[in-house]
Each structure stands twice: as C-alpha cells, then as structure tokens.
Amino acid sequence: MYVAVKGGEAAIQNAHRLLADRRRGDRNLPAITLEQIASQLSLAVDRVMSEGSLYDTGLAALAVKQARGDMIEAIFLLRAYRTTLPRFGYTRPVDTAAMLVERRVSATYKDLPGGQLLGPTFDYTHRLLDPELAEDAEPAAPEARSEAEEAMPRVSDILANEGLIEEDGSLPEDREPGDITREPPEFPMERDQRLQALSRGDEGFLLALGYSTQRGYGRNHPFAGEIRIGEVDVEIDVPELDFPLTLGRIRVTECQMVNQFKGSQKVPPQFTRGYGLVFGQSERKAMAMSLCDRALRANELDEDITAPAQDEEFVISHCDNVQATGFVEHLKLPHYVDFQAELGLVRQMRREYEERREGAAADTERREAAE
Amino acid sequence: MVSRQERQAVTERRREAMAVLAMASGADLMQLWNEAGLPDEAETLRGPETGLVTVRGRMGGGGAPFNFGEATVTRATVKLPGGEVGHAYALGREKMKVRVAALIDALRQQPDLEARIEEKILAPLRARRIEADAIRRAETAATKVDFFTMVRGED
C-alpha cells in the first residue's frame, strides 16, 4: 500500500548535497574528466552501454562518474536518459563478418583464415598487481606489423560447409523482429526477443547461469567457436533518401558458441549454436550470453527442461538488473503504513494463538481434575 | 539526358560522401570546414536534433535479425538559398558536426563546388580514416599467434 508521506525535504536536499561532495572526493585532487573515464576505464563504460542498452560513450562515462563507479546505478541512469529521446528508426543488421577486427580467437580451429588475433586481452597475464601502474609509468607504444588485409570469415561459416553444424538461426521471412522495449514480454518468446533481453541483461546473472550449465545444470558441451571484437558499420534506411545511410561505427563483441547435440527425432546429430552480441568490448558477457541463448533453445531442440538456465521465463524475467534493483531496492523506501497493518495482523494472530493455548491448557486441567 | 548509370554514380558518390562525413570526428570536420571557407548560408529545415536508433544484429551472425540495443544519433536537414537540400545523420550527439555535414551534402550538389569539397574536406577525412584503420590493423596484426610445431619423440 502506498500513501503520500510528507516531510524530509530538507534531509533529502542535504543528503544529495553530501552525495555530491563525497562523489567529488578529496578536493585537493583534480576531478576526473569524462574523457579520462571513457579512455582509461573503457570497459566499465562498455558495460554501462551494453546493459544500459544505449551506445554513447560520453553519456556512459557521465553515468559512471555520476554513480561514483556504481555500475548498476550508472546503467539505471543511462536507461532513464534513453527514454527521453525520440526514436528515429531501426538500423540494418550489422555485418560482423565485415568487422574491423581488434581481437579474434577460436578455441575450435587453430589455423583459420585470418588467424588468431589476441588483441588487447587480459588472457595470459599473470593477474599480479602491477606496482608500476601505481606510479604512472608510461607504457611502451604498441608493436605494429603491416600485413596484407585478409578476409576473416566467421568460424561458423567454415563449419557450415561440412553440414555438421546447424545454420545461423532463422525465423519466418516476414517476421518483424520483436522489440521488448515496445511490447511487454509474453512467454513463450521468440529467439529474437530473448537475444535482445540477454544482450542488455546483467553480466553477473548471465555469467552465473552460463556457469551453471557447465556444471551440469542443463549441460550442453560448449566450445568457444569464435570470439571477435571490433568495429562494425551501422547503416539505416531513411524515408528522405533512396539509399542506405552510414551512421558511423560502433564497437561490438560477438561470440559463437558451438555445442554438441545428439540429435532428435527430426534432426540428425550435429553441432548446435548459441549466439552472443553485445556493445563494446565485453567478452565475458558475450560468452555468457551465448551459453544462455543455447540453453534457452531447449524447447526448440526437444531437450528436457530440467535446469534454471533453460527456463525462459525465469531467465528473461530476472536478467534485467534495472528491474531487479528497482524491486529489491524499493524495499528500503517507507512502508510505514504497510508495516503498521502487518503489525496489527500479527498482534491479532498472536492474541488468538495465546487464547487457543490458554483454552487448551484449561481444558487439560479440567480433564485432569475430573480424573 | 542523364543516363541511369550516371545517376547511379552520382548517388553512389553522395552516399560515400555522407558516410565519410558521418564517420569523421567532429573536431576534424570542423577544422577542415573552417579552412575551406565555403558559404555558410542556409535555412535549417530540421534539427540538428538528437534521437535514438535501434541497432540490429543477426542471430548466429547471418541469420534472422534481432534488436540488440539503441544508439544516439543526430540528424539535420538544411536548404540552401539556391534550393538544394542537404541531409546528415551521424552516431553521437555532435550537433555542430551534423549541421555542417548537412551543409556540405547540400553544397556538393552545386557542380562548381563538388570538386572543391572533395579536395578540401572529403579527401583529407578519408585519408585520416584509412590511416587510423591501417594503424589499428597493424597493431592487431602484431598480436597474431604464429603457431609452430614442436617435434616430440625419437621418430
């Protein structure tokens, strides 16, 4: 129950003033700039863009700064901002095969066209804290190697030639892709709607669910067929021009998970796939997304649904961290009237309980006396 | 009479020019624009205004399309005193950049200005992008794994 509660204005005002001061931190230090956040904490900015579902590095950096580094708060800020902007339309699907690749690895093929490109990765670092970074040492400039441009076909296209892997997912030709920001979710969902929900879903939640499938809760034997990070062109058709317009480029991470599949009545044994596509350099998220995408295809592939990661309504309804934090955190807002009502109810139930107990005790006494 | 092929070539040049402008950094474009000294007189028909586009991908990379997030986009439409209408769309929120891009799109339609815009603005922007991409590719290429096989055993 909600009722209007008055009072607290001055306290709120002062709390927000205090927040602004604490956010500023030690005033003897220079304030951090948005450019510094965007360029030096770029993976934090990428996560905020991906889960905030808005590609804009400047706004995401502002959100990180305003939220004092609280990622979910920053994501919330970005989502709220999104709702204030008009929508111009839907882009053409981005072509990840034509990506300006910054990293590309495959755990299934050693020698693949275009090669394995490690890019700026944490992999193979020793995860030892680096005291040099604490002292602002300037790193060496990156090594460069001029090479002839080589096409980098997606690994899934290579495997497809043998017919041992399912094709890229298809839906009816005339289907307009679902948009969960426009239509309220209804279950069961189509895969396009699930992918949209997963792409902006909470990294931690999807990571845990993906991990659960590896540990046996809906196991599907995954291999990282390919992970690629880089920039793709974004194009759109607009009514005023009769050709597609290039809007610019965005950085995305794509993960093609390849999974074993024993086949079903209708389908011969083959590899199946899970797909991940997220804004920015967000490899863990893209991998977790592809594991969840594959697990959620259980129904389509005639698999028994036995684990949380395969339960569409469970996963999709709980993967959005803005919704989740809204409902969890609302518990701290005043529930005084609610609680008063509950208190009255518990008091009454307690009275009735005591009365029953006293009544039963009196009965027993009477019976004993009679005997 | 303008042949169909010529019309297509004109359209393709315009499309490419708009792509170059959209991908340019605001600072680069403004610098070249100011140096080029082109006429700045135009009526603004729309914007510059910022909104969203919903970005689509394809499941599995090449399958059915799906929406995976939004991006900020700024657009503008201008009309020159001579009647040419220019449009511009670009990711981000740089209103000055997009207004200038729309102006350039309109000015390009004047035959005597097309070559000058190509030389003073588009060619340098294209060159900068190609150079930046080449550096990025070379830095990535240096992280390529060169596998070698270790010989094991006696035989």
Interface residues (C-beta under 8 A of the other chain):
Chain A: M49 S50 S53 L54 Y55 D56 G58 L59 R82 L85 P86 R87 F88 G89 Y90 T91 R92 P93 V94 T96 A97 L100 V101 E102 R103 K110 D111 G115 Q116 L117 L118 G119 P120 T121 P142 E143 A144 R145 S146 E147 E149 R154 S156 D157 E167 D168 G169 S170 L171 R175 P177 G178 D179 I180 T181 R191 D192 Q193 L195 Q196 S199 R200 V234 I236 V238 E240 L241 D242 F243 P244 L245 T246 L247 G248 R249 I250 V252 E254 Q256 R273 Y275 L277 V278 F279
Chain B: T11 E12 R14 R15 M18 A19 A22 M23 E49 T50 G51 L52 V53 T54 V55 R56 G57 R58 M59 G60 G61 G62 G63 A64 P65 F66 N67 F68 G69 E70 A71 T72 V73 R75 T77 H87 Y89 A90 L91 G92 R93 D133 A134 I135 R136 R137 A138 E139 T140 A141 A142 T143 K144 V145 F147
